[in-house]
Amino acid sequence: MILGENLVVLLVMALGGALAVGNFLALVRPNHAPGHDELERPPLGRALAMIAVGLLAAVWALVSLMTG
């Protein structure tokens, strides 16, 4: 492969981590000056689901890198 044999796994780990961290930070630090069509904070259920999906993807990729 041109960019390495673990490229897909590394991309999954990066995207999963970004998904988890981004949604966590959106919950911890809400928007204090929302615009006209913006929410002050994201919906809790959706944010928690996205954090779980991101963590699952990142952990899967990390385990894949460690075992193979």
C-alpha positions as CSV (number, residue, x, y, z in Angstrom):
1,M,0.0,0.0,0.0
2,I,1.1,3.5,-0.7
3,L,0.4,5.1,2.7
4,G,0.9,2.0,4.9
5,E,-1.0,-1.2,5.6
6,N,-2.8,0.2,8.6
7,L,-4.2,3.4,6.9
8,V,-7.9,2.4,7.3
9,V,-7.4,1.5,11.0
10,L,-5.6,4.7,11.7
11,L,-8.3,6.8,10.0
12,V,-11.0,5.0,12.0
13,M,-9.1,5.7,15.2
14,A,-8.7,9.4,14.3
15,L,-12.3,9.9,13.2
16,G,-13.7,8.0,16.2
17,G,-11.5,10.0,18.6
18,A,-12.5,13.3,17.0
19,L,-16.2,12.3,17.2
20,A,-15.9,11.4,20.9
21,V,-13.8,14.4,21.9
22,G,-15.8,16.9,19.9
23,N,-19.2,15.9,21.3
24,F,-17.8,15.7,24.8
25,L,-16.4,19.3,24.5
26,A,-19.8,20.5,23.1
27,L,-21.5,19.1,26.3
28,V,-18.9,20.5,28.7
29,R,-18.6,23.9,27.1
30,P,-21.9,25.0,25.6
31,N,-22.4,27.9,23.2
32,H,-23.0,31.0,25.4
33,A,-24.1,33.3,22.6
34,P,-26.2,31.2,20.2
35,G,-27.3,32.7,16.9
36,H,-30.7,32.7,15.4
37,D,-31.0,29.0,14.5
38,E,-28.4,27.6,16.9
39,L,-28.9,25.6,20.0
40,E,-27.3,26.6,23.3
41,R,-26.2,23.1,23.9
42,P,-26.5,19.9,21.9
43,P,-29.2,17.4,22.7
44,L,-27.9,15.1,25.5
45,G,-29.1,11.8,24.0
46,R,-27.5,12.5,20.6
47,A,-24.3,13.7,22.1
48,L,-24.0,10.7,24.4
49,A,-24.7,8.3,21.5
50,M,-22.0,10.0,19.3
51,I,-19.5,9.8,22.2
52,A,-20.2,6.1,22.5
53,V,-19.9,5.5,18.8
54,G,-16.7,7.4,18.6
55,L,-15.2,5.6,21.6
56,L,-16.2,2.3,20.2
57,A,-14.5,3.0,16.9
58,A,-11.4,4.4,18.5
59,V,-11.0,1.5,20.9
60,W,-11.7,-1.0,18.1
61,A,-8.9,0.6,16.0
62,L,-6.5,0.7,18.9
63,V,-7.1,-3.0,19.7
64,S,-6.7,-3.8,16.0
65,L,-3.3,-2.0,15.9
66,M,-2.1,-3.7,19.0
67,T,-3.1,-7.2,18.0
68,G,-2.1,-7.1,14.3
